[in-house]
Amino acid sequence: MKTKLHKILSIAAFSLLIPSQSLLAAEVPLDRIIAVVNDGIVMESEFQQRMGIVKEQLSARNTRIPPDNVLAKQVLNRLVLESIQKQLAEQQGIRISESQLNAALANIATKNGLSLEQFREALIAEGRDYNAAREQIRDEMLLNSVQQNMVNRRIRVSEQELENFLNSVDGKSQISAEYSLGHILIAIPSQASPEIIQKAERKANDVYKKLQNGADFAETAVEFSNAPNALKGGDLGWRKATELPEALSDAVRKLDIGAFNKPVRSPGGFHILLLKDKRGGEVQLVEQRLVSHILIKPSEIRTPAQAQRQINQLHQRIQQGESFADLAKEFSDDPASGSEGGSLGWTQDGQMVPEFEQVMNNTPINGVSTPFESRFGWHILTVLDKRTQDMGEEMQENRARAAIRKRKFNEELSTWLREIHSQAYIEIKE
C-alpha cells in the first residue's frame, strides 16, 4: 500500500509528503516565531514538522539526508517563499474552493484506479491524517495558481521565436497531427511459408468484412487480434503518424474519423486501423461559441458568501428581463469583458477553465446559465451563437506558443521567486 500512495502523491505533482500521525505526534508543544515574513510569520512547530516531512521524503527515495544545518536552511527558505506567495494570493483574491479541492482529490484517486473514499482509506491505513492531506493539497494548488498567474504574464513570445520554432524539426514534430487509433493485427510468424501468409490474409479480409457489416471494433479486436493491446479492444491511444510503421502511417493519414482501412501488410502481419479521433495538423475543425459572462469575485471587502449572494441576485434580475450586457458593464469584476457587456468573443474548448467550459458546452444558444463557481469567482454566462471553424493554422501557432512558454516558464519562475524574496521584509529569529 505504501508504494501505491507514493505513486498517488507523485502523480498529483505535490512536492511534499503528507505528514504521518507519528510526525504530528512528535511536535513540540511549546512554540515560538522563528521568522517574520512581511505580514506573516513562520512558527517553530511548522518548521520542525516540515523538517520531519522532508527527511521522510528523502528516505522514501533512498536519497542521502544532508546535515541538519544544511537541510534547515533549505527548509526555512522554502517556508519563507511559501509565506510570500500565500500573501500574494490573498492580496489578489486567489483561493481554492472546496469544489475545486474535491475535484482535484477525485482526479488523483481516479488516475490511480481508486474512488475518493478508497483514497481516503488508503491514507488513513498509512497512518496519515486525511484532513492534513486535504489542506496540503489545497496549499500546493494555491501556490501553483499564484505562480501560473504571476509568471505567465512575464513571459513574452516574439514573432521571430514563433517562426523559428515552427520551422524547426522539434517544432514540426510537436505540432503535427495526432491520431486516436484502434488496431487489429493478424500476425504472421517469421519465415512463414506462402500458404501461411495467404491464410493470414484471408483471415484479415474476413475480419475486415465483419467490421464493414457493423461488428464492434473493440469486440472484434478482443476476439481476433494478435496484438499486445487486443484485450484493451485494440486501443493504441494517441499516436503521431511518424510513430507508426510507414505503411500504417500512410494508411491512417487517408482515413476519416470513424473509418477503418483495408488490411495493410507489414513484416509482422496484416493490420486494420480505426481512426477514432484526430487533433492538431493543418486542418482542424473546431466548434466555437460566442459567449458573454458576468464575474463576481470575493475580495477584501466581499466574502465568498457575499459574492455568491450577489451573483444569485444578478441572475434573478436577468431572469426578470434586465439586460445581460448592461448588468455586466455595471457589476462584472472582469474589466476586459465587462466594458464590452461581458463579451468573451468566440470561445472554444481549451481556452477556459474546466468549470467554465462544462457550463458553456451545456448552455443552449440564447440561454443563460445558473450561477457557477470557478477558481476566479462566481459566473453567469450566456451563449449567443455557435459555429464550426477551421482553426488549423491558428491552433498550430497556439500550440507552438504554448510549447515555447513552457520552455521559458521554469527559468522565469526561478527569477520571479528570487525577486519576491529580495523585495520582502524577512527577519529570521535566532
C-alpha positions in Angstrom: 0.0 0.0 0.0 2.9 2.4 0.8 4.2 2.2 -2.7 0.8 2.9 -4.2 0.4 6.1 -2.0 3.8 7.4 -3.1 2.6 6.9 -6.7 -0.5 8.9 -5.9 1.4 11.8 -4.5 3.8 11.9 -7.3 1.0 11.9 -9.9 -0.5 14.8 -8.1 2.8 16.7 -8.5 2.9 17.5 -4.9 6.5 18.2 -3.7 5.9 17.3 -0.1 4.7 14.1 1.6 1.6 14.3 3.8 2.7 14.2 7.4 2.1 10.9 9.2 0.5 10.6 12.6 3.9 9.8 14.1 5.3 13.1 12.8 2.3 15.0 14.1 2.6 13.4 17.5 6.3 14.4 17.7 5.5 18.2 17.5 7.0 20.2 20.3 4.1 21.6 22.5 5.9 24.9 23.2 6.0 27.1 20.1 7.8 30.3 19.0 8.2 32.5 16.0 11.3 31.8 14.0 10.8 34.1 11.1 8.7 37.2 10.2 7.8 37.5 6.5 6.1 40.7 5.5 2.8 40.4 7.4 3.2 36.7 8.0 5.2 34.5 10.4 6.8 31.1 10.4 6.4 29.1 13.6 9.0 26.7 15.2 6.4 23.8 15.1 5.7 24.4 11.4 9.5 24.3 10.7 10.1 21.1 12.7 7.1 19.4 11.1 8.4 20.3 7.6 11.9 19.1 8.5 10.4 15.7 9.5 8.4 15.5 6.3 11.4 16.3 4.1 13.5 13.7 5.9 10.8 11.1 5.4 10.5 12.0 1.8 14.3 11.7 1.2 14.4 8.4 3.0 11.5 7.0 0.9 13.5 7.9 -2.2 16.7 6.3 -0.8 18.4 9.7 -1.0 21.1 10.7 1.4 19.9 13.2 4.0 22.2 16.2 4.3 23.4 17.5 7.7 20.7 19.3 9.7 22.2 22.7 9.4 22.2 22.4 5.6 18.7 21.0 5.5 17.3 23.5 7.9 18.5 26.4 5.7 16.7 24.9 2.7 13.5 24.2 4.6 13.3 27.6 6.2 13.9 29.3 2.8 11.1 27.1 1.3 8.7 28.1 4.1 9.6 31.8 3.7 8.9 31.7 -0.1 5.6 29.9 0.5 4.6 32.5 3.0 5.3 35.3 0.5 3.3 33.5 -2.2 0.3 32.9 0.0 0.2 36.5 1.0 0.3 37.5 -2.7 -2.6 35.1 -3.3 -4.6 36.7 -0.5 -3.9 40.2 -1.9 -5.1 39.1 -5.4 -8.2 37.2 -4.1 -6.8 33.9 -5.4 -8.2 30.9 -3.4 -9.0 27.2 -3.8 -12.7 26.5 -3.2 -14.0 23.2 -1.6 -15.4 22.2 -5.0 -12.0 22.7 -6.7 -10.2 20.8 -4.0 -12.7 17.9 -4.1 -12.3 17.7 -7.9 -8.5 17.6 -7.6 -8.7 14.8 -4.9 -11.1 12.8 -7.1 -8.8 13.2 -10.1 -5.8 11.9 -8.1 -7.8 8.9 -6.9 -9.2 8.2 -10.4 -5.7 8.2 -12.0 -4.7 5.5 -9.6 -7.8 3.4 -10.0 -9.3 4.4 -6.7 -12.5 6.0 -5.6 -12.3 9.1 -3.4 -13.3 7.0 -0.4 -10.7 4.4 -1.2 -8.1 7.1 -1.5 -9.1 8.4 2.0 -9.0 4.9 3.5 -5.6 4.3 1.9 -4.2 7.4 3.5 -5.6 6.5 6.9 -4.2 3.0 6.6 -0.8 4.5 6.1 -1.2 6.4 9.4 -1.7 9.7 7.7 -4.1 12.5 8.5 -6.7 12.9 5.8 -7.6 16.5 6.8 -3.9 17.4 6.8 -3.7 15.8 3.3 -6.6 17.9 2.0 -5.0 21.2 3.3 -1.6 20.3 1.9 -3.1 19.7 -1.5 -5.0 22.9 -1.2 -1.8 24.8 -0.4 0.0 23.2 -3.4 -2.9 24.1 -5.7 -2.8 27.7 -4.3 0.9 28.1 -4.8 0.6 26.7 -8.4 -2.2 29.2 -9.1 -0.1 32.1 -7.9 2.9 31.0 -9.9 0.9 30.5 -13.1 -0.8 33.8 -12.6 2.3 35.9 -11.9 4.9 34.2 -14.0 3.0 33.7 -17.2 2.3 37.4 -17.5 6.0 38.0 -17.5 6.7 35.6 -20.5 6.7 37.1 -24.0 7.0 35.1 -27.2 8.1 37.1 -30.2 7.0 36.5 -33.8 10.6 35.6 -34.7 10.7 33.0 -31.9 7.4 31.6 -33.1 8.6 31.4 -36.7 11.9 29.7 -35.8 10.1 27.1 -33.7 7.5 26.3 -36.4 10.4 25.8 -38.9 12.5 23.6 -36.5 12.4 19.8 -36.5 11.3 19.8 -32.9 8.6 22.3 -33.6 7.2 20.4 -36.6 7.1 17.2 -34.5 5.3 18.8 -31.6 2.5 20.5 -33.7 2.0 17.6 -36.2 -1.4 15.8 -36.1 -2.1 13.1 -33.6 -4.5 10.2 -34.1 -6.5 8.2 -31.6 -6.4 4.7 -33.0 -7.8 1.3 -32.7 -5.7 -1.6 -34.0 -6.2 -5.2 -35.1 -3.3 -7.4 -36.1 -3.5 -10.7 -37.8 0.1 -11.8 -37.2 2.4 -13.7 -39.5 5.3 -15.8 -37.9 8.8 -15.1 -39.0 9.9 -17.1 -42.1 6.3 -18.0 -42.8 5.5 -20.1 -45.8 3.4 -18.6 -48.7 0.5 -20.8 -47.6 0.6 -19.4 -44.0 0.8 -15.8 -45.4 -2.3 -16.5 -47.6 -4.2 -18.0 -44.7 -3.5 -14.9 -42.6 -4.5 -12.6 -45.4 -7.8 -14.4 -45.8 -8.5 -14.1 -42.1 -7.7 -10.4 -42.2 -10.1 -9.9 -45.1 -12.8 -11.9 -43.2 -12.3 -9.6 -40.1 -12.5 -6.5 -42.4 -15.8 -7.8 -43.8 -17.2 -8.3 -40.3 -16.3 -4.7 -39.5 -18.0 -3.5 -42.7 -21.1 -5.4 -41.7 -21.3 -3.5 -38.4 -19.2 -5.6 -36.0 -17.9 -3.6 -33.0 -14.3 -2.8 -33.5 -13.2 -3.3 -29.9 -15.1 -6.6 -29.5 -13.6 -7.8 -32.8 -10.1 -6.9 -31.7 -10.5 -8.9 -28.4 -11.7 -11.9 -30.4 -9.3 -11.9 -33.4 -6.3 -9.6 -32.9 -2.8 -10.9 -32.1 -1.5 -7.6 -30.9 -0.5 -7.0 -27.3 -3.3 -4.5 -26.8 -6.0 -6.9 -28.0 -7.6 -7.2 -24.6 -7.9 -3.4 -24.4 -10.1 -3.5 -27.5 -7.1 -2.8 -29.7 -6.8 0.7 -28.3 -3.5 2.3 -29.3 -4.1 5.7 -27.6 -2.9 8.9 -29.3 -0.1 8.5 -31.8 1.6 10.7 -34.4 1.8 9.3 -37.9 5.6 9.3 -37.6 5.4 6.9 -34.6 3.8 4.2 -36.9 5.4 2.0 -39.5 5.5 3.7 -42.9 2.7 1.5 -44.4 0.4 2.3 -41.4 1.2 6.0 -41.3 0.3 6.3 -45.0 -3.0 4.5 -44.3 -4.0 6.5 -41.2 -3.5 9.8 -43.0 -6.1 8.9 -45.5 -8.8 7.9 -43.0 -11.8 10.0 -42.0 -12.8 9.9 -38.3 -14.8 6.7 -37.6 -13.4 4.9 -40.6 -11.0 1.9 -40.8 -8.7 0.8 -43.6 -8.5 -2.4 -45.6 -5.8 -4.8 -44.2 -2.3 -3.4 -44.7 0.7 -5.8 -44.9 3.8 -5.3 -42.8 6.6 -7.8 -42.0 4.7 -8.7 -38.8 1.3 -9.4 -40.4 -1.9 -7.7 -41.6 -3.1 -4.5 -39.8 -6.5 -2.8 -39.6 -6.6 0.6 -38.1 -9.7 2.5 -36.8 -9.4 6.3 -36.7 -11.3 7.3 -33.5 -10.3 10.9 -33.4 -7.8 13.4 -34.6 -6.2 16.5 -33.2 -3.7 19.1 -34.5 -2.5 19.2 -38.1 -3.1 21.7 -40.8 -6.9 21.4 -40.9 -8.7 21.4 -37.6 -12.5 22.0 -37.5 -13.4 23.4 -34.1 -16.8 24.1 -32.5 -16.9 27.6 -31.1 -19.4 29.5 -29.1 -20.0 33.3 -28.9 -20.0 33.8 -25.1 -20.6 36.6 -22.6 -20.2 36.3 -18.9 -20.5 38.2 -15.6 -17.8 37.6 -12.9 -18.2 38.4 -9.2 -15.0 37.7 -7.2 -14.5 37.5 -3.5 -12.2 40.3 -2.2 -11.0 42.0 0.9 -14.4 43.8 1.1 -16.6 40.9 -0.2 -16.7 37.5 1.4 -17.2 34.3 -0.7 -20.8 34.1 0.7 -21.5 37.7 -0.3 -20.1 37.1 -3.8 -22.4 34.1 -4.2 -25.4 36.1 -3.0 -24.6 38.9 -5.5 -24.3 36.6 -8.5 -27.7 35.0 -7.5 -29.3 38.4 -7.4 -27.9 39.3 -10.8 -29.1 36.0 -12.2 -32.6 36.8 -10.9 -32.6 40.2 -12.4 -31.6 38.7 -15.8 -34.5 36.2 -15.5 -36.8 39.1 -14.9 -35.8 40.7 -18.2 -32.9 43.1 -17.4 -30.1 43.3 -20.0 -27.2 40.9 -19.5 -24.8 43.3 -21.2 -25.9 46.3 -19.1 -25.5 44.3 -15.8 -22.1 43.1 -17.0 -20.9 46.6 -17.6 -22.1 47.7 -14.2 -21.2 44.8 -12.0 -18.7 42.4 -13.6 -15.3 42.1 -11.9 -13.7 41.1 -15.3 -12.6 44.5 -16.5 -11.7 43.4 -20.0 -15.0 41.8 -20.9 -17.2 43.9 -18.5 -16.5 47.0 -20.5 -17.8 45.1 -23.6 -21.0 44.0 -22.0 -19.4 40.7 -20.8 -18.3 39.6 -24.3 -15.6 37.0 -24.4 -15.8 36.6 -28.2 -15.7 33.3 -30.0 -14.6 30.7 -27.4 -13.6 27.0 -27.8 -12.6 24.1 -25.5 -9.1 24.6 -24.1 -9.4 28.3 -23.6 -11.3 28.5 -20.3 -11.1 26.6 -17.0 -12.9 23.3 -17.0 -15.8 24.5 -14.8 -16.5 27.3 -17.3 -16.2 25.1 -20.4 -18.6 22.5 -18.9 -21.3 25.0 -18.3 -20.6 26.8 -21.7 -21.0 23.5 -23.6 -24.3 22.6 -21.8 -25.9 26.1 -22.3 -28.2 26.4 -25.4 -28.0 29.3 -27.8 -29.6 32.4 -26.2 -29.7 30.5 -22.9 -28.4 31.9 -19.6 -26.7 29.6 -17.2 -27.3 29.3 -13.5 -24.6 30.8 -11.3 -21.5 28.6 -11.0 -18.0 28.8 -9.4 -14.5 28.6 -10.7 -11.2 29.5 -9.2 -11.7 33.1 -10.4 -15.0 33.5 -8.6 -18.8 33.2 -9.4 -20.0 33.4 -13.0 -23.1 33.6 -15.1 -22.7 33.1 -18.8 -24.9 33.3 -21.9 -24.2 31.7 -25.3 -25.2 33.9 -28.2 -24.2 31.8 -31.2 -22.4 28.7 -32.3 -20.2 27.9 -35.3 -17.7 25.4 -36.7 -14.4 27.0 -37.7 -11.2 25.8 -39.4 -8.6 26.7 -36.7 -5.8 24.6 -38.1 -3.2 27.3 -38.7 -4.2 29.3 -35.6 -4.1 26.2 -33.4 -0.7 25.3 -34.7 0.6 28.7 -33.7 -1.1 28.5 -30.3 0.4 25.1 -29.6 3.8 26.4 -30.7 3.4 29.5 -28.4 2.4 27.2 -25.5 5.5 25.0 -26.1 7.8 28.0 -26.1 6.2 29.4 -23.0 6.5 26.1 -21.2 10.2 26.0 -22.0 10.6 29.5 -20.6 8.4 29.0 -17.5 10.8 27.3 -15.1 13.6 29.8 -15.8 11.2 32.7 -15.3 9.8 31.1 -12.2 13.3 30.9 -10.6 13.9 34.6 -11.5 10.5 35.6 -10.0 11.0 33.7 -6.8 14.4 35.4 -6.3 12.7 38.8 -6.9 9.9 38.4 -4.4 12.3 37.0 -1.9 14.6 40.1 -2.3 11.7 42.5 -2.1 10.1 41.0 1.0 10.8 42.0 4.6 12.3 38.9 6.2 13.5 38.7 9.8 15.0 35.4 11.0 14.8 35.0 14.8 17.7 33.3 16.5 
